[in-house]
Amino acid sequence: MAVDIKQMSRGIIEEAFNKGNVQYLDQICDPSLKVHDPLQGDFDLAGFKRMVESYRATFPDLQCTTVGICAEGDTVCTYWRFTATHQKPFMGAAPTGKKLTVEGMSFNRYRNGKLAEITSQWDTLGLLQGLGLVPKLELRPPEGAAERRPHASPEGARSSARSSASLLATPWCSR
């Protein structure tokens, strides 16, 4: 019997994350499942089920949608979006009542028709900032502040050009 691995990956979002049916994971996962998550680290099937339950408890209105999905060989890549309101404590953060949206990608590798490994990359910084655990960084210079990079001024650009020319003229530099 052929297995639709894309449909199985969609089911993780629909059944486990959206409906809280973690028993679905028992049906589709290899018992030796390995999960790699940038925020919570590496864990097994039991840990994955606890992670899903933790997110659903913290964010009871959690809705996860599949933005895009593709498969190649035994691997499915799912681009997903998670939208929820922070209603319970999470990682030391008291409930904020803020509506959060986080996006990420998961690479699900299947073996013998069962999910064997999940590697996810997602906007952990955005989540932590949304929860107030990490301050938002202001990377732009204040309005009207002078540019401080040497190459931004005509003098700095000429100086950089002279430095490059002198490097090329050194005996150890071959052309």
C-alpha positions as CSV (number, residue, x, y, z in Angstrom):
1,M,0.0,0.0,0.0
2,A,1.4,3.4,-1.0
3,V,1.7,6.0,1.7
4,D,1.0,9.7,1.0
5,I,3.7,11.3,3.0
6,K,2.6,14.9,2.2
7,Q,-0.9,14.1,3.6
8,M,0.8,12.6,6.7
9,S,2.8,15.8,7.2
10,R,-0.4,17.9,6.7
11,G,-2.0,15.7,9.4
12,I,0.6,16.8,11.9
13,I,-0.6,20.3,11.6
14,E,-4.3,19.5,11.3
15,E,-4.6,16.7,13.8
16,A,-1.9,17.3,16.4
17,F,-1.5,21.1,16.5
18,N,-4.9,22.3,15.5
19,K,-7.1,19.6,17.1
20,G,-4.8,18.4,19.9
21,N,-5.0,14.8,18.7
22,V,-1.5,13.6,19.7
23,Q,-2.6,10.0,19.2
24,Y,-2.3,10.7,15.5
25,L,1.4,10.9,16.0
26,D,1.4,7.3,17.4
27,Q,-0.1,6.2,14.1
28,I,2.3,8.0,11.7
29,C,5.6,8.1,13.6
30,D,8.3,5.5,13.9
31,P,8.9,4.7,17.6
32,S,12.5,5.9,17.2
33,L,11.4,9.3,16.0
34,K,14.0,12.1,16.4
35,V,12.8,15.7,16.5
36,H,15.2,18.7,16.2
37,D,13.7,22.1,17.3
38,P,15.7,25.3,17.5
39,L,14.0,26.5,20.7
40,Q,13.4,23.3,22.7
41,G,16.3,21.1,21.4
42,D,16.2,17.4,20.5
43,F,13.6,14.9,21.7
44,D,11.8,11.7,20.9
45,L,8.1,10.9,20.2
46,A,7.0,11.3,23.8
47,G,8.8,14.7,23.9
48,F,7.2,15.8,20.7
49,K,3.7,14.9,22.0
50,R,4.5,16.9,25.2
51,M,5.7,19.9,23.1
52,V,2.4,19.9,21.1
53,E,0.4,19.7,24.3
54,S,2.4,22.5,25.9
55,Y,1.8,24.8,22.9
56,R,-1.9,24.0,22.9
57,A,-2.1,24.7,26.7
58,T,-0.3,28.0,26.4
59,F,-2.1,29.1,23.2
60,P,-5.6,27.5,23.4
61,D,-6.8,29.3,20.2
62,L,-3.7,28.0,18.3
63,Q,-4.3,27.8,14.6
64,C,-1.5,26.4,12.4
65,T,-1.9,26.6,8.6
66,T,0.1,25.0,5.8
67,V,1.4,27.8,3.6
68,G,3.3,25.5,1.3
69,I,4.3,21.9,1.0
70,C,6.5,19.8,-1.3
71,A,8.0,16.4,-1.3
72,E,11.1,14.9,-2.8
73,G,11.9,11.2,-2.3
74,D,11.3,10.4,1.4
75,T,11.3,14.0,2.6
76,V,8.5,16.5,2.9
77,C,9.1,20.2,3.5
78,T,6.2,22.1,5.0
79,Y,6.2,25.9,5.3
80,W,3.7,26.7,8.1
81,R,2.2,29.7,10.0
82,F,1.2,29.6,13.6
83,T,-1.3,32.2,15.0
84,A,-2.4,32.2,18.6
85,T,-3.0,34.3,21.7
86,H,-0.7,34.0,24.7
87,Q,-3.1,33.0,27.4
88,K,-1.1,30.8,29.8
89,P,2.5,31.0,31.2
90,F,5.2,29.8,28.8
91,M,9.0,29.5,29.4
92,G,8.7,31.8,32.4
93,A,6.6,34.5,30.7
94,A,3.3,35.4,32.3
95,P,0.3,35.5,29.9
96,T,0.4,38.7,27.8
97,G,-2.9,38.3,25.9
98,K,-1.0,39.2,22.8
99,K,-1.9,37.7,19.4
100,L,1.3,36.2,17.9
101,T,2.1,35.0,14.4
102,V,5.1,32.8,13.8
103,E,6.3,31.2,10.6
104,G,8.6,28.3,10.0
105,M,9.6,25.3,8.0
106,S,9.8,21.6,8.9
107,F,11.6,18.9,7.0
108,N,10.0,15.6,7.7
109,R,11.9,12.4,6.7
110,Y,10.0,9.2,6.3
111,R,11.4,5.6,6.5
112,N,9.3,2.6,5.7
113,G,6.1,4.7,5.6
114,K,6.6,6.1,9.0
115,L,7.9,9.6,10.1
116,A,11.5,9.0,11.3
117,E,12.8,12.6,11.8
118,I,11.7,16.2,12.0
119,T,14.0,19.1,11.6
120,S,12.4,22.5,12.1
121,Q,13.6,26.0,11.6
122,W,11.3,28.8,12.7
123,D,11.1,32.4,14.0
124,T,12.0,31.6,17.6
125,L,13.3,35.2,18.1
126,G,9.9,36.5,17.0
127,L,8.1,34.3,19.5
128,L,10.4,35.2,22.3
129,Q,10.1,38.9,21.5
130,G,6.3,38.6,21.3
131,L,6.3,37.0,24.7
132,G,8.4,39.8,26.1
133,L,11.3,37.4,27.0
134,V,13.8,39.1,24.6
135,P,13.8,42.8,23.9
136,K,13.2,44.0,20.3
137,L,16.4,45.4,18.9
138,E,16.4,48.8,17.1
139,L,19.0,48.4,14.4
140,R,18.4,51.7,12.6
141,P,20.5,54.7,13.6
142,P,18.4,57.5,15.1
143,E,16.8,60.0,12.7
144,G,19.4,62.5,11.6
145,A,22.4,60.6,13.0
146,A,25.5,60.9,10.9
147,E,26.7,57.8,9.0
148,R,29.7,56.3,10.8
149,R,30.9,53.7,8.3
150,P,34.3,54.8,6.7
151,H,33.2,53.8,3.2
152,A,30.1,56.0,3.4
153,S,32.1,59.2,3.1
154,P,34.1,60.3,0.0
155,E,37.3,60.4,2.1
156,G,36.7,56.9,3.4
157,A,36.1,55.5,0.0
158,R,39.4,57.0,-1.3
159,S,41.2,55.7,1.7
160,S,39.8,52.2,1.1
161,A,40.8,52.3,-2.5
162,R,44.4,53.3,-1.6
163,S,44.5,50.5,1.0
164,S,43.3,47.9,-1.6
165,A,45.9,49.2,-4.2
166,S,48.7,48.9,-1.7
167,L,47.7,45.3,-0.8
168,L,47.8,44.3,-4.5
169,A,51.3,45.8,-4.9
170,T,52.8,43.7,-2.1
171,P,55.2,41.0,-3.3
172,W,53.3,38.1,-1.7
173,C,50.1,39.0,-3.7
174,S,50.1,37.3,-7.1
175,R,47.8,38.0,-10.0
